[in-house]
Amino acid sequence: MIVVSDTSPMTNLSAVGALELLHQLYDRVIIPQAVYDEMASLEQYQVRLRFKL
């Protein structure tokens, strides 16, 4: 199964150290460019994500 994710599920799963759940549940996770850009910009607000973009 393929899933397309927006920012909220990814940042929330990352915050609780459970981002790997996406890979356990889905064969492929697609992140739109706008989501990538938003997640990358979170660092400027000192939001620490537990994964690398």
N, C-alpha and C positions, 0 to 999 in steps of 0.2 A: 504494500500500500504506500502511496505517496501522500505527503501532507505539505501544505503551504502554511507557514507560520507568520504571524505578525509579531510585534515586539513584546507585548505583554506576557504571553505564555513563556517566551524564551527568557526574559529577564526575571520573571518570578521563579521559574524552575532553577535558574542559575543561582538566585539568591538563597535557595534552600539546598543547594548542592545536588539537585536532581535532574540536571539537564540531560544526562544520559538516558533518561526515560524516553525521550523522543526517539532515540536510535533503537531502543528496545521495542518500542511499539510500532515503528514505521521503518520500512526498507529505505526510504529516501525522504529527506527533509529539505524543502526548497525555501530559501529565504530571499524574498524580493529585494532588489537594490535599495529601495526606500527604507526597508527594515534594517538592512545592513548599515546604511548611513546613519539611521537613528541610534542604533546600538553603538556604533563607533563614536558618535557624538556624546554619549552618556559619560564617557571618561572625562570630558572637560568639566562635568559637574561632580567629579570625584565618585562616580558610581563604579564600584569594582565588580566586574563580571568574573565569574569563575570559569571562563573558557576563553579561548582565543578566537578572534574573528578571522 
